[in-house]
Amino acid sequence: MTQNSAGDDDVTAGRRRWQERYDAARKRDADFTTLSGVELEPVYGPRAGSAYPGFEQIGWPGEFPFTRGLYATGYRGKTWTIRQFAGFGNAQQTNERYKMILAAGGNGLSVAFDMPTLMGRDSDDPRSLGEVGHCGVAIDSAADMDVLFADIPLQDVTTSMTISGPAVPVFCMYLVAAERQGADISKLDGTLQTDIFKEYIAQKEWLYPPEPHLRLIGDLMEFCDREIPRYKPLSVSGYHIREAGSTAAQELAFTLADGFGYVELGLSRGLDVNRFAPGLSFFFDAHIDFFEEIAKFRAARRIWARWLRDVYGATDERAQWLRFHTQTAGVSLTAQQPDNNIVRTAVEALAAVLGGTNSLHTNALDEVLALPSEKAAEIALRTQQVLMEETGVTNVADPLGGAWYVEELTDEMERQAEAIFARIKDMSSDGSMTSGILRGIEDGWFMAEIADAAFEYQQKLEKGDKKVVGVNVHESSVAEDLEILRISHEVELAQREVLAERKASRDEAAVQTALTRMVEAARGDDNVVPPMLDAARAEATLGEICGALREDCGGYLEPPRF
């Protein structure tokens, strides 16, 4: 930790500031005592008369640099949102799963799309054969969105959509579905992933070269800033970077660097950082190394707040906040002894909560083998509810704050991240983070860094230096085979049949007119979102919208790296 010391006067003044914020904030009506009835303070810090080295970097919850959380109340004010990631088969099947999640106590939806949708392809595309509905829900047009959210009022529920390459047209279809429900779209709330940088870095689901993608993202940021101020158009994702094999520090640094790039994009559009930065959110992985993950989350808030204030000029406190969703680590799950995955998920979820996550998805025990069964999905949901209702973790804000190990590890995460930022900036041609990211993508640098980290970890597994229960240690088991969810090929056949009927019954001239106007906007300076929205209203398909832009923008091949 840094060697500066916070004296007694500083600690007392800081606690007084925190107390004023806490007193003014709304608190939940709950019992904030231990199981044995011990009354708990809402926050703990240095005792009066003591000095704590580096405390100005730790501070109090709700106060810059937000190491200890964004809110003075912690979870006493509002618990994290339980947002279970779900999607499989067709829109009707997924709609039924969403209703089950909401009825069981979930309070936010998170949409998983199938591979053709993620790649901007329709279900009847030859390249979609065998993939429709298998890793998420198939969405071909706004009509599928109508079915997906049938009887779920979109104006009343926050909706997250995990999709990046075709994020903007999928978002337009979501808006059309909301309009058809009679919703005021200006009041919609939720998050769209849209993070194309991480696609080039890790997940590989891009449609066009980087510049056309950034153009679409900039248009989306402008549209949401003007028309849907509560909706977050960008969720900068470290999850897929970590799942690809990165270290915790690489996940932290690559993700925040991407976020800085999107801040630079907004500024280049003339947007006010104090207005658009609160619309950026983040999506992190909660891996199995318990304390490292907690430190990563705490360091992320601190780094983001400092850079937004000192580098990008954000003066509004909310523009300095790093809000983040967490998903437990899919890559930590094992096909061997899959019941052990319940334990892994619980530990990872607890790390996310102690790190101050704003929303959380817990993976199902069978997710390494297939899409979750209803039973496995319920266990995953109940895992969060047990943490929230039974463990007492919501009683105190940042309960690990000030722990020597946690604070030192938080500082180490920050040191490693700053070193990576410096390396990315060194690759920049104009001093911007964006230029450095693009150069790193073009040179295959990010891919190589992740590959090296993954290879090093794999070597440790094979040597037994790192142990995974049921895989390279404690391998015997009495567990029976799981019954897993399987998606019938009939789903694909039915989806293609419905799509053909929709194409036959729509106004084809209106579709072609809307697509033409969209491409004209993309070639000029007009915002692409309004004409794309018109195309979605006319029931243009995802493949048609993305295909029209692909013909105009061209495709992209990543550089080989050995």
N, C-alpha and C positions, 0 to 999 in steps of 0.2 A: 504494500500500500504506500501511498505518498507520505512523505514525512511531515507535511504541514499539520499542525494541531489545531483543533477547534477548542478554544478556551471555554471556561464556564459561562462567560457572558454570551458567547456565540450559541452555545447549546441551549441556554435559557431563552434567548431571543427566538431561536428556531422553534423550540417547543411552543412558545407563545404564538408564533405565526401559525404553526400547525393546528393548535387548539382553536384558533379563530376560524380556520377553514372547516375543521371538523364540526364545530358547533353550528356553523351555518348550513351544513350539508344535510340532506335527507338520509336517515338511517332506516334499515329494515326493522320491523317489529319482531324481534327474535331474542332468544335467551343466550346472552354472551357470557356464559360461565362454563367451567370445565364440567366433566361428567360427575365430579364429586361436589360441584357447587361452588368452586372457587371463582370469585369475581375477577374478570380479566380487564386490563386496560386495553383500549383500542389500538395502542401502539406502544412500543418500548424503545428506549434510546439510552444514551449515557446518563448516569446518575448526576444529580446536581453536585457541583464541586469537582467534577472529573474532567479530564481532557482526553480526547480520542483521536489518535493520529489518522488523518485522512477523512475526518467526518464530513468535511465540506463536499466530498465526492459521494457520500452516502446520503446524508441529509434526512429529510422527513418525507413521508408519503404525501404526494400531491404538490411537491415543491421541486423546482429545477435542482439537479438534472434528472429527477424522476427515477433514480436508481431503485427506490423503494415502492414505486407504483405511481400511477397517474392521479389517484384520488386520495384525499386525506383520510377517508373512511375505510379504504381497502374494500374488502368484500362485505363489510358491515353496511355499506351503502347499497351495493348491488352485487350479487354473485355473478360469476361468469355465465355466459350464455351457453346452454347445452345445444350444440349444433351438430347433429349426427349426419355424416356424409352418406348419401344413399342414392341409388339409381341402378336399375337393371331392367332388361327386357324392353317392353314398350311403355308408353306414357301412362296407360291405365294401371299396369302393374306397379309402377313406381308411385303413382298417386295413392294407391292403397297402402304402400309402405309408409309414405309420408303421414297419412292419417293415423297409422299405428304409432309412429314416433310421437306425433303431437298429443295423441290420447294418453300415451305413457309418460308424458311430462316433458318432452322436448319442447324448447321454446324458440327454435330457429331451424330453417331448412337449409341444407347444403346439397346441391345437385351434382351428381356424378354422371358424366356423359360417356357414351360408348366411343370406341376408337374411330369409326367413320365420322361421327359428329366432331370429335376433337380435331380431326384432320380436314374438316370442311367438306366432307363427302356425303352425298345422299345414300339412303339405304339401298337404292337400286343401282348404285355405281358398281361396276364389276370388281373394283378393288375393295368393296365392302363385304364381299362374300365371306360368310362364316364368322363375321365380327359383329353383326348387328345385335345390340342389346347385351353383349357379353361382359363388358367391363363397366357398363353404365347404361343409362337410358338412351334410346334412339330418338333424336329430334331432327325432323326433316323440314318442318315449317311451323308457322305460328299456330296452326291448328293442333299440332302436337303439344305445344305449350298450353293451349286451352285445356286439353285433357290432363296434362301433367298437374295443373293446379286447380282442377275442378273442385268446387266446394271448399277451397282454401283461399280466403280473401287476401289477396296479395298486399293490399293497403294496410293490413293488420299484422302481417308476419314478416320478419326480416328474412331475406332469401340470399344465400350465397351461391354463386355458380363458378365451379372450378373448370375454367376453360380459358385458353389464351389466344391461340392462332385465330379462330373464328369468333372471338369473344364479342366483337361489336355486332355482327349480324344476329348472334344468339340473343344478345341483350335487346336488340330491336324486336325480336319475336316475343321476348318476355314482356316488353312494354305493350305490344299489341294485345297480348293475353290480358294484361291488367286493364287496358282500355275497354276490352270486351266485357270485363267484369263490372265496368262502371267506376273503376278506381280513378282517383285524381293522381296522375303519374308524378306530379310535383311532390307528392307526399310519400312516395315509395322509399323504402329503406332496405339496404342490403349491401352486398359486395360482389363485384365482378373481378375475377382474377386478372385477366388481360396482360399479365406480365410476360412479354415476349422475350426479354433478355434471358430469363432462366430457361426458355425453350432452346435457345441456341447453346446455352451453357450446359444444360443437363437433360431435359426431357425430350427434346428433338421433335416437337409437334408444332412446327412453323408452317406457314403457307407461302410466304413471299420473302424477298430479301429484307434486311433490317429496316431500311429507310421507309418503304411503304407501310410496314407495320407500325413504325413510330408515327407516321402521318396519321394513321387511323386512331392510334392511342391519343394523340394530341387533339384530334377532332372530338373524340369521346370525352376527354377531360373538359374541353370547352362547353360541350353540350350539357354535361351533368352540372357543371358550375352554373350554367345559365338556367337550366330547366328542372333539374332534379337535385337540389342542393344537399339533401340528406343521403343520397346514394353514393357509395364509395366506388368509383370507377376502376380502381386499381388495387389489387392485393398483391403486394410484392412477395414472391414466394421463395423461401429458402428450403421448404419441405422437399422439393424434388431434387434440389442440389445435394441435400444430405442423403436422400434415398439413393442417389447415384454413387455415393461412396465418399463424400467429402468428410473432413473433420468438422468438429463443432465450430472452430474458429473460422474455417473456410466458409461454412454455411452462413455464419454471422456476417463476415466481411463481404462475401459476394452478394448477399442479399441486400445489405445496407448500401453497398456501392450501386447496385441496380436502382434502389430507391433514390439515391442522389441523382442518378441519371434521369429519372422521371421528374424530379424536382426541376432539373435544368430544362427539361422539355417543356414543362408548364411555364417556366420563366421566359423561355424563348417565344412562347405564344402570347406574351404580354399579360399573363394571368397573375393575380396577386397571390403571393405565397401564403399570406395569412388566410386567404379564402380557399385555395385549392389543396394545400398541404393537409388539412384535417380530413380530406377525402381520400388520402392514401392510407392503406392499412397493410398489415404484414401477416405472413403465414409461415410459421416455423414448425420444425420437427421436434418432438420430445423423445429423445433417445433414452437408452437404458442406463447411461452413466449419470446417476441421480444428481449429484452436486454440480457436475460440469454443466448440465442442462439448466439448472437454476441460475448459475453464474452467467451463462450465455444470455438468458432472457433479461437479467438485470443490466448487464453491460449494453445490450441492444438499446434499451430505453435511454441510457446515459449518453451513448455515442450519438444517437439520432438527435436528441435534444440539443447537444452542443453544436453539431454540424448545422442543424437548421437555424439556430440562432446566430452562430458566429460566422458561418460560411455563406449561408443563403439568406440571411437577413430577416428571418421570421421573428416578429416581435410579439405576436399573439401566442399566449401559452398553449392553446389548443393546437396551434400549428407546429409546436415543438413536441407534441405527444406522439409516441410510437404506440399505436394500438395494434394488437396482434391476436390472431387465431392460432391455435395449436392443434396438431393432430399427432397422436402417438405414433411411434415409428413402425411403419409397415415392414421395413427391412429387418427389424429385430425379431419379427415373428418367425416361428419355425414350423415346418411341416411335421417334424418329429415331435411327438408328445405335445400336440397342439393345445391341450388344456393348460399347459404352462404359460401360454400366451395371455391368459386372463391375469396372471400375476404380473407379467411384464407390462401389460397395458395399465394396470393399476399403479405400478411404480412410476411409469412415465407420466401418467395423468397427474399424479401427486406432484411431480417435479414441475409440470406446467402450472399448476395452481400455486405452488410456493414461489414460482417465478413471476406470478401476477398476470396470467393470461386473461384476456378479455372474453374469449370463447374457446370452446374445446370440442374436439371429436375424439372419441375413444374407439380404437379398432376392435373388430370382432375376432374371436379366437380362431375362426376358420377362414379368415380373410387371406391367409397365405395360400389357401387351396382353391378358393372360389369366392364369389360374392357371398356376403353374409346370409345365413339362414335367419328366420325370424327369431328363433331362440337365441342364437349367438348375438344378434343385433340388440335384443333386450338385455342380455348380460352386459354388453358394452355400455348401454345406456344406464343401467343400474349401477355400474361402476362409478360413473360420475355422481349419481345421486347419493350413493353411500358416502363418497368423499364430501359432498356438499352438506348432507344432513346429519351425519353421524360422527365425523372425525374431529370437529372443532377447528378445522383449518380456516374457516371463514370468520373466526372470532377476532383475530388480530391482524393488522396490516403488516405485511412483510415480516413474519415471525422469525426469519433467519437473519434479518438485518443486524450487522455488527458482529456476527460470528466470524472469528478470525479466518477460518478456512474458506468460508463462502466469500468474504470480502477480498481475500487474496486471489482466489480463483476468478472472481469478477474482474479484478484489475488485470489479471493475466489474459483473460479473453479480450479485454480492451486493447492491451498492448499488441497482441497478435493481429487483431483486426486492423489496427492503425498501420502496422507494417505492410499488410496486404493492400490497404488503400494507397500507400505510397508507391507500391509496385505498379498498381493499375494506373496511377497518375503519371508514372514514368513512361508508360506506353502511349500517353496522350499526345496528340499533335498540337493541341491548342490549350492545354492546361485544364480542360474540362474532364469530369469523370466520364461523361458520355463517350467522348472520343477514345479514352482509354479502354472502356468496355468494348466498344466496337472493334478496336485493334486486337484486344484479347480474344474476341470471338473469331475474327478473321485469321488470326495466327494459330488458333487452336490451343491457346495458353490455358484457358479455364478447363477445357476438357483434359488436358495433360495433367494439370494440378490435381483434379479429382481422381483421375485414373491412378496416379502415383499413390494417393492416400488410400484408395480402395485396395490396391495391390499390397501395400504395406500391412493393412489390417488383415487381409486374407492370409498372408504369410504367418502372422501371429496366431491366427486360428489354427492353421495347419500344423504349426509347431506346438500348439497347446499353451502358448503364452496367454492367450485370451480364451476364456472358457465360456461355452454356451451349453446350458443344461439340456440334456437330451440329444445333443449333437456330437460334442467331443468330450463329454463327461456325463456320468450318471445316465447311461444310455438305455439301460433296461427299463421296461415299462409294462404295466398291466392294462393300460388304456385300450379301449376298443376303437375301431375305425369310426371316423365321423361320417354322418350323412350330410352331404353338402348340397347347396342349391345349384341346380343345373338349368341352363337356359335352353329350351327346346328350339330346334331349327324352325319349328312352326312359327315362332315369334318373328323371325326374319321374313318368312314367306308372307305372313299376315301384314307386316309393316310395309312391304313392297306393294302388296295389293292395295292397301289403303292409300299409299302415296300415288299410285297410278290413278285411282279414282279421283283424288283431289286435283291432280293435274288436268284430268279430263273435264272437270266441272268448273274450273276457275276461268276468269276472263284473261285469256292469253295475251291479248293486246295490251291490257293494263300492266301485266307482268313485264312485258318487253319494254314498254315505255318507261316504267319505273327503273328497270335495270340500266337502260340507256342513260337516263338522267343521273343515276348514281355514278356511272363510269365517267360521265362528263364532269361531275363535281370532283371526282378523284383526279382528273387530269388538270383541273384548274385549282382555284384557291377557295372554293366554297366548302363549307363543312359537309362531309360525306354522310353524317348520321341522318339528317332529315330525309334525303332521298332513299337511303337504305331502309329507313322506317316505312316509307311509302311502299317499297318493294315487299317488305314483310307483311304489310296490310293487304297487299294484292295476292298473298300466298305464294310469292316466289320462294323457292326452296333454298336451303342452306347451300347446297351444291351449286345452284345457279348463281347465287349472290357471290360466293367465294370464287366460283369459276370465272365469272365476268371480270372480277378484279385480278385474278391470276393471269388471264389472257393479257391484261393491260400492264401488269407489274412484272410478270415473269416469275420464275421459280427460284429456288435457292438450293445449292449444294454446299454442305460444310466442307472445310478443307481437311484433307487426310492428315492424320497425325500419328506417328509411330514412336 
